[in-house]
């Protein structure tokens, strides 16, 4: 049997396991190990497994994952997420759809601490959904805003998705973090615009809330400044060249811990919760990376990625046409594949194509992450939709999926803008202090 045939059998087995809800890390690990064994023997497969596991486990750069996750979990239990939502509500709550807009702003701010779309959706959902229910918001708009806002966690730094992209493509984590700032702000404003449009067309779905006094607005800003200070210290430190990403993660985690202690919000149960959540998330990400580093060498042995790269590069559609083809493929795959699985499966081909076309790998990382965001709210998989469903159990899945469409379209428009103007993503990385 040819190595190419073995490769296609391996891909079929991988997709089959993913369809039957086998964890993506285990699926990639199994296919990569047994595929390598089928081609080069079990000794070679064991060598790859041992070497890659050890290298991932001792990579200093990956220390950013548990530290940033810890920072986000501490921010959640210390009440900083609620402070941020309250501040946004005081300033925009009197608009039509103001509570939904405040949810988007709160998710964007919390994303800058957690780096996780799921954590952002769960945390802000618990804060915002009861308030929107109290003001008789349409269930679709309310849950759609939470699900879409949560996706900002994978784009706005510190983003776990950008960290994984950086590791898999050997790019600078710091430069990718900087590249995510302006697109993250742009996407946030696109979400706010989507809310403004749908509430203008149907005012009843997002009624305006009470107007807060100027004193209340200032008081809410003071409470939210703590979180803003931590974000500025960590992300700003990376930009100025004061911290490496690992050092910035350590600083952020310590600051979040000090805030939690000062607010007396860390009892024994909450501390246990924070530690266990951090360990669980970290272990999941590390297992995905180990699985990817076992699977990718197997795919290289089959020559399938190289053949696909040659095919795509030689297409007579120009650079823009190839980019559109790649992004359409990503959007299609996002409807049934989990985001990180899609990233690992496609990067060996897509990244090589981008490199050969002479396009910025930093810009491509941001574009890919936005497409992953679209997958997080795309039916039928839509992981963030299921997360929101767990918080809003009285709302049907159909209602939530209907509510996300304005935000999905906003993501598509943002994607078009970034493809047309790549400098939006590359401007800040090119001005960094080394």
HELIX and SHEET records of a PDB file:
HELIX    1   1 UNK A    3  UNK A   19  1                                  17    
HELIX    2   2 UNK A   24  UNK A   40  1                                  17    
HELIX    3   3 UNK A   42  UNK A   57  1                                  16    
HELIX    4   4 UNK A   60  UNK A   62  5                                   3    
HELIX    5   5 UNK A   63  UNK A   77  1                                  15    
HELIX    6   6 UNK A   80  UNK A   92  1                                  13    
HELIX    7   7 UNK A   98  UNK A  114  1                                  17    
HELIX    8   8 UNK A  117  UNK A  134  1                                  18    
HELIX    9   9 UNK A  139  UNK A  150  1                                  12    
HELIX   10  10 UNK A  151  UNK A  154  5                                   4    
HELIX   11  11 UNK A  160  UNK A  169  1                                  10    
HELIX   12  12 UNK A  173  UNK A  201  1                                  29    
HELIX   13  13 UNK A  203  UNK A  205  5                                   3    
HELIX   14  14 UNK A  214  UNK A  239  1                                  26    
HELIX   15  15 UNK A  245  UNK A  262  1                                  18    
HELIX   16  16 UNK A  268  UNK A  302  1                                  35    
HELIX   17  17 UNK A  304  UNK A  313  1                                  10    
HELIX   18  18 UNK A  318  UNK A  333  1                                  16    
HELIX   19  19 UNK A  339  UNK A  356  1                                  18    
HELIX   20  20 UNK A  361  UNK A  376  1                                  16    
HELIX   21  21 UNK A  383  UNK A  391  1                                   9    
HELIX   22  22 UNK A  397  UNK A  420  1                                  24    
HELIX   23  23 UNK A  423  UNK A  430  1                                   8    
END                                                                             
